[in-house]
Amino acid sequence: MTRAEQQPLLIVIAGPTASGKTDFAIELAQHYQTEILSADSRQLYREISVGTAKPSAEQLASVPHHFINHCSIHDTYNAGIFEKEAIHVLEKLFLKHKAAILVGGTGLFLKAVCEGLDELPKANEALREQLQEELRTYGVDSLFDKLKNLDPEGSKTVDAKNPHRIMRAVEIALETGKSHLNLKTKSKIKRPFNIVKIFMDIDRTELYTRINNRVDSMMELGLLEEVRSVYPFKHLNALNTVGYSELFNFLDGQCLLEEAVLKIKQHTRNYAKRQLTWFRKDEDFVMHHSYKKSEW
C-alpha cells in the first residue's frame, strides 16, 4: 500500500442550495461512521436558523456536526478563519476515523480547506472609502453593475446582494486588472489527506421548484419572525444575505410581504446559478445525479 493510499479521506459534497446535500452527507457519514463539517457561511451563526436551512435537530443528532451554530452574527468570521479551524478539526477526526465529510455550498470555504486560499492584495483604504461612499449613495445594485462591467465572468460567482463580496471583487479588478477568479499568487496546498469531490447535480427545473417550495416552507416555519428578531442588527455583514435582506425591506415598508417572498425566491434561484457556475469550473468534481448505497 502506497503512502497516498494510507492517508485518510475527505469526501467533499458540494452543490447549489436545495440540491439534497444535507441528506446525502448524513447517509455517507453514517456509512463511514464518521462526522460532518459544514462549509456554509451562514449556518455558522447561532441567531439565524430558519432562513439558512440548517439541518434539523433530528439530523444534527443523527451524526456529529461541526460549524453549525458555531459563532454569533456579531463575530468576525471569514474563509481564512474557517480554513484554520476546519483543518484543526480534521486533524483530530483523522486520529480516530479513516474518512470525514465536508459539505456545503460556500465555494470559498470548500476551496480554503481543499487547497488553501490565494494571497489576494491587501485592501486599498482610499479605494475602499470611495466604494463605500458609492454604496451609500447609489446602492448595492449600482455597485454590482460596476463589477459586471469590470469583471463580467467573475461577477457570475458573486452574490449580487452581498455588498462586502461585491466591493472586494471590484477592488481586486481595479487594483490588479484581473478577475478574482483568475488571480493566483501561490500554488495549491497539498493536504495530508486524499480528497474526493462530489457535485450534487440536479435538473434546473427541478432545482427551481425545490427552491420555491423551500422558501414557502421557511415562511410557514417562521422566517418572518426570525427576521424580526435580528432586525436591530440588519447592518451586520452576517445578515447581508438572501432571505433576510428582502424581509428587512418589507419591515422598512419598502415593499409588500408577497413581493418580498417573490424576491427571496428569485434571488435564491440567482444564487443557485452562481453556485453552479463556481463548482462547474472545478474539474475535480464528479457530477453526481443520483446515489445508491450500493455505489459507495
C-alpha positions as CSV (number, residue, x, y, z in Angstrom):
1,M,0.0,0.0,0.0
2,T,1.4,3.4,-1.0
3,R,1.7,6.3,1.3
4,A,-1.2,8.1,-0.5
5,E,-3.4,5.1,-0.1
6,Q,-2.7,5.1,3.6
7,Q,-3.8,8.7,4.0
8,P,-7.3,9.4,5.4
9,L,-10.1,10.5,3.0
10,L,-12.0,13.8,2.9
11,I,-15.3,13.4,1.0
12,V,-16.4,16.8,-0.2
13,I,-20.1,17.2,-1.1
14,A,-21.0,20.4,-2.9
15,G,-23.9,21.8,-5.0
16,P,-26.5,24.5,-5.2
17,T,-28.9,25.3,-2.4
18,A,-31.8,22.8,-2.1
19,S,-29.9,20.1,-4.1
20,G,-30.0,17.5,-1.3
21,K,-26.5,17.9,0.1
22,T,-27.5,17.5,3.8
23,D,-29.3,14.2,3.4
24,F,-26.6,12.7,1.2
25,A,-23.9,13.9,3.7
26,I,-25.7,12.3,6.6
27,E,-26.1,9.0,4.8
28,L,-22.4,8.9,3.8
29,A,-21.3,9.9,7.4
30,Q,-23.4,7.1,8.8
31,H,-22.0,4.6,6.3
32,Y,-18.4,5.6,7.1
33,Q,-19.2,6.0,10.8
34,T,-17.7,9.5,10.8
35,E,-18.5,13.2,11.3
36,I,-19.6,16.1,9.2
37,L,-18.0,19.5,8.7
38,S,-20.4,22.2,7.4
39,A,-19.0,24.6,4.9
40,D,-21.9,27.0,4.8
41,S,-21.1,30.7,5.6
42,R,-24.5,31.4,7.1
43,Q,-25.3,28.2,9.0
44,L,-22.4,29.1,11.2
45,Y,-24.4,31.7,13.0
46,R,-26.5,30.8,16.1
47,E,-29.1,33.5,15.7
48,I,-30.3,32.6,12.3
49,S,-31.7,29.1,11.5
50,V,-34.9,29.1,9.5
51,G,-33.6,31.2,6.7
52,T,-30.3,29.4,6.4
53,A,-31.9,25.9,6.1
54,K,-29.8,24.4,8.8
55,P,-30.1,20.6,9.4
56,S,-33.0,19.8,11.7
57,A,-32.5,18.9,15.3
58,E,-33.1,15.2,14.4
59,Q,-30.5,15.4,11.6
60,L,-27.9,17.1,13.9
61,A,-28.5,14.3,16.5
62,S,-28.0,11.5,13.9
63,V,-24.4,12.4,13.1
64,P,-21.9,14.7,14.9
65,H,-21.7,18.1,13.0
66,H,-19.1,20.8,13.2
67,F,-19.5,24.5,12.3
68,I,-23.3,24.6,12.8
69,N,-24.2,27.3,15.3
70,H,-20.5,27.9,15.6
71,C,-20.5,31.6,16.3
72,S,-22.6,34.8,16.6
73,I,-23.7,37.2,13.9
74,H,-21.7,39.8,15.9
75,D,-18.4,37.9,15.4
76,T,-16.0,38.4,12.6
77,Y,-15.7,35.2,10.5
78,N,-14.4,34.5,7.1
79,A,-12.9,31.8,4.8
80,G,-9.4,32.3,6.3
81,I,-10.6,31.6,9.8
82,F,-12.7,28.7,8.6
83,E,-9.6,27.2,6.9
84,K,-7.6,27.2,10.1
85,E,-10.4,25.9,12.3
86,A,-11.6,23.2,9.8
87,I,-8.0,21.8,9.3
88,H,-7.6,21.6,13.1
89,V,-10.9,19.7,13.4
90,L,-9.9,17.3,10.6
91,E,-6.5,16.6,12.2
92,K,-8.4,15.4,15.3
93,L,-11.0,13.5,13.4
94,F,-8.5,11.6,11.3
95,L,-6.9,10.2,14.5
96,K,-10.0,8.1,15.0
97,H,-11.7,8.0,11.6
98,K,-10.5,6.9,8.2
99,A,-12.8,9.4,6.5
100,A,-14.6,12.7,7.1
101,I,-17.4,14.6,5.3
102,L,-17.2,18.2,4.2
103,V,-20.5,19.5,2.9
104,G,-21.7,22.9,1.8
105,G,-22.5,25.4,-0.9
106,T,-20.0,28.2,0.0
107,G,-17.4,27.7,-2.7
108,L,-14.7,29.7,-1.0
109,F,-15.0,27.8,2.3
110,L,-14.6,24.5,0.4
111,K,-11.6,25.8,-1.6
112,A,-10.0,27.0,1.6
113,V,-10.0,23.5,3.1
114,C,-9.1,21.6,-0.1
115,E,-6.3,23.8,-1.4
116,G,-5.8,26.9,0.7
117,L,-6.7,30.4,-0.2
118,D,-4.9,32.7,-2.7
119,E,-3.0,35.6,-1.2
120,L,-5.1,38.4,-2.5
121,P,-3.8,42.0,-2.4
122,K,-4.5,44.0,0.7
123,A,-7.4,46.4,0.7
124,N,-6.6,49.9,-0.6
125,E,-8.2,52.1,2.2
126,A,-8.7,55.1,-0.1
127,L,-10.4,52.9,-2.7
128,R,-12.5,51.2,0.0
129,E,-13.8,54.5,1.2
130,Q,-14.7,55.6,-2.3
131,L,-16.6,52.4,-2.9
132,Q,-18.4,52.6,0.4
133,E,-19.5,56.1,-0.5
134,E,-20.8,54.8,-3.8
135,L,-22.7,52.1,-2.0
136,R,-24.3,54.6,0.4
137,T,-25.2,57.0,-2.4
138,Y,-26.3,54.6,-5.3
139,G,-27.0,51.3,-3.6
140,V,-25.8,47.7,-4.0
141,D,-27.3,47.2,-7.4
142,S,-25.2,50.1,-8.8
143,L,-22.1,48.6,-7.2
144,F,-22.9,45.2,-8.7
145,D,-23.3,46.8,-12.2
146,K,-19.8,48.3,-11.7
147,L,-18.5,44.8,-11.0
148,K,-20.2,43.3,-14.1
149,N,-18.5,46.0,-16.3
150,L,-15.1,45.4,-14.7
151,D,-15.3,41.6,-14.4
152,P,-18.2,40.1,-16.3
153,E,-17.2,36.4,-15.7
154,G,-16.2,36.9,-12.1
155,S,-19.5,38.7,-11.3
156,K,-21.4,35.5,-12.0
157,T,-19.9,33.9,-8.9
158,V,-20.5,36.8,-6.5
159,D,-23.7,37.3,-4.5
160,A,-25.4,40.3,-6.1
161,K,-26.9,41.3,-2.7
162,N,-23.7,41.0,-0.7
163,P,-22.0,44.4,-0.7
164,H,-18.9,43.1,1.1
165,R,-18.2,40.5,-1.5
166,I,-19.0,42.8,-4.4
167,M,-16.8,45.5,-3.0
168,R,-13.8,43.2,-2.6
169,A,-14.2,41.8,-6.2
170,V,-14.4,45.4,-7.5
171,E,-11.2,46.3,-5.5
172,I,-9.3,43.3,-7.0
173,A,-10.4,44.2,-10.5
174,L,-9.4,47.8,-10.1
175,E,-6.1,47.1,-8.3
176,T,-4.9,44.3,-10.4
177,G,-6.8,44.5,-13.7
178,K,-7.6,40.8,-13.2
179,S,-10.7,38.8,-12.2
180,H,-10.8,37.5,-8.7
181,L,-11.4,34.1,-10.4
182,N,-8.0,34.2,-12.1
183,L,-5.8,35.9,-9.5
184,K,-3.4,33.2,-8.3
185,T,-0.3,34.1,-6.2
186,K,0.5,30.7,-4.8
187,S,0.2,27.1,-5.7
188,K,-2.4,24.8,-4.1
189,I,-1.5,23.4,-0.7
190,K,-1.0,19.7,-0.7
191,R,-3.1,18.4,2.2
192,P,-2.1,15.3,4.2
193,F,-5.3,13.5,3.2
194,N,-6.9,12.4,0.0
195,I,-9.8,14.3,-1.4
196,V,-12.8,13.1,-3.4
197,K,-15.2,15.8,-4.6
198,I,-18.8,15.1,-5.4
199,F,-21.1,17.6,-7.0
200,M,-24.8,17.2,-6.4
201,D,-26.1,18.0,-9.9
202,I,-29.8,18.4,-10.4
203,D,-32.1,19.3,-13.3
204,R,-32.5,23.1,-13.4
205,T,-36.3,23.0,-13.4
206,E,-36.4,20.6,-10.5
207,L,-33.9,22.7,-8.6
208,Y,-36.0,25.9,-9.0
209,T,-39.1,24.0,-7.9
210,R,-37.4,22.9,-4.8
211,I,-36.1,26.4,-4.1
212,N,-39.6,27.9,-4.4
213,N,-41.1,25.2,-2.2
214,R,-38.3,25.7,0.4
215,V,-39.0,29.4,0.6
216,D,-42.7,28.8,1.2
217,S,-41.8,26.2,3.9
218,M,-39.4,28.7,5.5
219,M,-42.2,31.3,5.7
220,E,-44.5,28.7,7.3
221,L,-41.8,27.8,9.8
222,G,-41.4,31.4,11.0
223,L,-38.8,33.1,8.8
224,L,-40.5,36.5,9.2
225,E,-40.5,36.2,13.0
226,E,-36.8,35.2,12.9
227,V,-36.0,38.2,10.7
228,R,-37.9,40.5,13.2
229,S,-35.7,39.1,16.0
230,V,-32.5,40.2,14.3
231,Y,-33.8,43.4,12.7
232,P,-31.9,45.7,15.1
233,F,-28.7,44.2,13.7
234,K,-29.6,44.3,10.0
235,H,-26.4,46.3,9.3
236,L,-24.2,43.4,10.1
237,N,-22.4,41.6,7.3
238,A,-23.8,38.2,8.5
239,L,-27.3,39.4,7.7
240,N,-26.5,40.8,4.2
241,T,-27.9,37.6,2.7
242,V,-30.8,36.3,0.7
243,G,-34.0,35.7,2.8
244,Y,-33.1,38.4,5.3
245,S,-32.4,41.5,3.2
246,E,-35.7,41.2,1.4
247,L,-37.7,40.9,4.6
248,F,-35.8,43.8,6.1
249,N,-37.1,45.8,3.2
250,F,-40.6,44.6,3.9
251,L,-40.2,45.6,7.6
252,D,-38.9,49.0,6.4
253,G,-42.1,49.5,4.4
254,Q,-40.4,49.3,1.1
255,C,-42.5,46.5,-0.4
256,L,-45.4,44.2,0.4
257,L,-44.8,40.9,2.0
258,E,-45.8,39.0,-1.1
259,E,-43.3,41.0,-3.1
260,A,-40.5,40.2,-0.6
261,V,-41.2,36.5,-0.7
262,L,-41.1,36.5,-4.5
263,K,-37.8,38.4,-4.4
264,I,-36.4,35.8,-2.0
265,K,-37.3,33.0,-4.5
266,Q,-35.8,35.0,-7.4
267,H,-32.6,35.9,-5.5
268,T,-32.2,32.3,-4.3
269,R,-32.5,31.0,-7.8
270,N,-29.9,33.5,-8.9
271,Y,-27.6,32.4,-6.1
272,A,-28.0,28.8,-7.1
273,K,-27.0,29.7,-10.7
274,R,-23.8,31.4,-9.3
275,Q,-23.1,28.3,-7.2
276,L,-23.4,26.1,-10.4
277,T,-21.0,28.4,-12.2
278,W,-18.5,28.2,-9.4
279,F,-18.5,24.4,-8.9
280,R,-18.6,23.6,-12.6
281,K,-15.3,25.4,-13.1
282,D,-13.6,22.9,-10.8
283,E,-12.8,19.8,-13.0
284,D,-12.0,17.7,-9.9
285,F,-15.7,17.4,-9.1
286,V,-17.5,14.2,-10.0
287,M,-21.0,15.1,-11.2
288,H,-23.5,13.0,-9.2
289,H,-27.1,13.0,-10.5
290,S,-28.3,10.3,-8.0
291,Y,-26.8,8.0,-5.5
292,K,-27.3,4.4,-4.2
293,K,-25.8,2.8,-1.2
294,S,-24.5,0.0,-3.4
295,E,-22.4,2.5,-5.3
296,W,-20.3,3.5,-2.2
